[in-house]
């Protein structure tokens, strides 16, 4: 089983404050050539919001979203 440690820097999905996190990743999927995207929940030290961070083992960040964020419905034209 392969293990790696990542240092990722990103902006909070709620308040936009800069954040950083160190993650230890382990698993059989890390050694394969397949496209792997992992997710982790990270609390913001500034606003206490929870961020869902989607990233690759290479350190590429795909998205940072507020945890539980749901789209706001648009009003009906009826």
C-alpha positions in Angstrom: 0.0 0.0 0.0 1.3 3.4 -1.0 1.2 6.5 1.3 1.9 10.1 0.6 1.6 13.5 2.4 0.2 16.5 0.6 0.3 20.2 1.6 -2.6 22.0 -0.1 -3.4 25.7 0.0 -6.8 27.0 -1.0 -9.4 29.7 -0.2 -12.4 29.0 2.1 -15.5 28.2 0.0 -17.6 30.3 2.4 -15.6 33.4 3.4 -12.7 33.3 0.9 -10.0 33.4 3.6 -6.7 31.7 2.7 -6.3 28.2 4.2 -3.8 25.4 4.2 -4.0 21.8 5.2 -1.6 18.8 5.4 -3.2 15.5 4.4 -1.8 12.0 4.7 -3.3 9.7 2.0 -3.0 6.0 1.8 -4.5 3.2 -0.3 -4.1 0.9 -3.2 -5.7 3.4 -5.6 -2.7 5.7 -5.3 -0.3 3.3 -7.0 -2.5 2.8 -10.1 -2.6 4.9 -13.2 -6.3 5.6 -12.9 -7.6 9.1 -12.5 -8.3 9.4 -8.8 -10.1 12.3 -7.1 -10.5 12.2 -3.3 -12.6 14.4 -1.0 -12.1 15.6 2.6 -14.0 18.0 4.8 -11.9 20.8 6.3 -13.2 23.4 8.8 -12.2 27.0 8.3 -10.4 28.6 11.3 -11.8 32.0 10.3 -15.6 31.5 9.8 -16.0 27.9 11.2 -17.6 26.9 7.9 -16.9 23.3 6.7 -15.3 23.0 3.2 -15.4 20.0 1.0 -12.0 19.8 -0.8 -11.8 17.7 -3.9 -8.2 16.9 -4.9 -5.9 14.4 -6.8 -3.0 12.6 -5.2 -0.8 14.8 -7.4 -1.9 17.8 -5.4 -4.2 19.2 -8.0 -7.3 20.8 -6.4 -10.5 20.3 -8.4 -13.0 22.2 -6.2 -13.6 23.7 -2.8 -17.3 24.0 -1.9 -19.1 24.8 1.3 -20.3 21.5 2.9 -24.0 20.9 2.3 -24.2 23.8 -0.2 -27.4 23.5 -2.3 -28.3 25.5 -5.3 -30.8 28.3 -4.6 -34.0 27.6 -6.5 -35.0 30.3 -9.1 -38.5 31.7 -8.9 -41.1 30.4 -11.3 -42.3 32.5 -14.2 -45.9 31.2 -13.8 
